[in-house]
């Protein structure tokens, strides 16, 4: 059966961060959500001594969005991506550009495999519509910490990153967490290529719902 990008959502926590819950309390019917900016992110992978590894960026605490979060390389589409020429996808061009800017790795469009599509909740003041791609590190290249937005960057197995998150040593946003959960079940680069080949990608827009216990996330369900 082809993998579906919504299946992992049943494994995510539905607890809402305190700051977002506060914004939810202040939200009213006439509030107009910010328009999401188009962006792209690349889950860069390689085979390591302990299994599949992914390259993770630890963002500075001073960043205006996702401060102190551990993320995959990526960023928003800018005019240079959109003006690249007829027949080129600005999102894919953005994915290639940001990967090179933040890791030094030069990929091709053919190496990008669609994996997920998330939009920031409407309550957030800064929002992104992000397309996530899988890419296996070319054998003749090395990733390095060349980003100006990070404290550090390093390869890690998804399982190790999830363990750090569980111990409270790193912070992950729901999209990153969901993808690490999936990747932890994959043995190596060959398997991820196989899984990605028939991947079904559906958009995810987390919504908030009020319950007796407080605010919770509602994610779309694969039916």
Phi, psi and omega in degrees: 000135178298146176286147181237133186293344180273342187299325184289343187296336178291347181263000182271149174292144178259006179288136182261131176304150185302318182296321180288325177297322177297318177294325178296322178296327183272351182290140176224171189301328182273359181291132180258120181292152176294147179285128180289141177270138180290134181211172181218151178218146183239125176271094184278129187232156173204162173275125179245179182297336180250016179116196182299135177236152176232150183268120186242138179256131178260104189285149177300150177292340183272001182293141181290339178228137178057040179299135178066009179275155172262125189222171170272158175303143178163179179173185187276155175291133178241174185302330180293327177291317183289336184261016187288340177135160180297136177090354178260138180273116181302327180294315179294321178296322175297317179301316179294316182296312183291326177298317180292318181295327188257346181228347185080358183274131179256110179258169172247161179302325182294339181274353180271125180244119182303138183229320182200167183212105183241146172237136180300141179307150185297337183285342183285139180288335178239120189233150179224142168256108191245130173260125180258137179236146170269141173211133177270132181302125175302143186296338183262014182231159177231138175275143178216158184279090180247006180281148175268002186254005187236153170281323178195166176215146183197158173282144176206149171288149177303322179297319179295318179296319178295323178294319176298319178297316180297329179275358180079018182274337176224161178246137181231138171280157183308318179300315180296316179301315182298320183286325175295322177299318178291316183294332179296341180267002184255135187282315188202182184296324179298320180291321181293325175298319180294316180295318183289336185301319182249024183296134173256119184253125177238147181291145178237119172236099180299136176241156182256143181226139180268128177235179178297333181271355181124199182277140177225159175276144169243123179252152176296153184246136175279116182251000000 
